[in-house]
């Protein structure tokens, strides 16, 4: 909206009105009804079209009440889910041994690997039973033996597709499993 010297204006967030005495690059200087000069941005003032509007608007409601009414009339927006977030996995399983046991003391590497694979199998079957479509198994990079064993495990199910998980989030140490819901599992 453009303003010119002599325009009568209302200040939106305050119970003020006045006359424009100077127009600057992105603001206006007004002289209020008490003779004070005040500067406001273009978005903070509106032109006064009719003097009766001023009296009615400010005698019945304060500017704060008007602003609250405007804010409440805005349509409620539902939070939008970004497409890439829509396809984020709903379940993560960390297979690092320190996440599975309190102490790995006395465990052989074979026992550790069996525990990790057993945990993966139970979590995968849990996800199938609960109809969870995506699961990320965090196995770490290491020597890659756990990853190979997991791929062998996942390959035994005909209702499962597996692939490397999102590199930006997990690096190379995770595998994402997609579970087809309408296929009966074969073990």
ZIUR-V39347 format. One record per helix or strand of 3 or more residues. SS is the DSSP state (H for helix, E for strand). FROM is the first residue (numbers start at 1). TO is the last residue. If there is no record, write none. Layout:
<<SS/FROM/TO> <SS/FROM/TO>>
This chain:
<<E/8/11> <E/16/23> <E/27/32> <E/37/41> <H/42/44> <E/45/47> <H/51/60> <H/63/73> <H/83/86> <E/91/94> <H/97/100> <H/109/129> <E/134/138> <H/145/155> <E/160/164> <H/167/170> <E/174/179>>
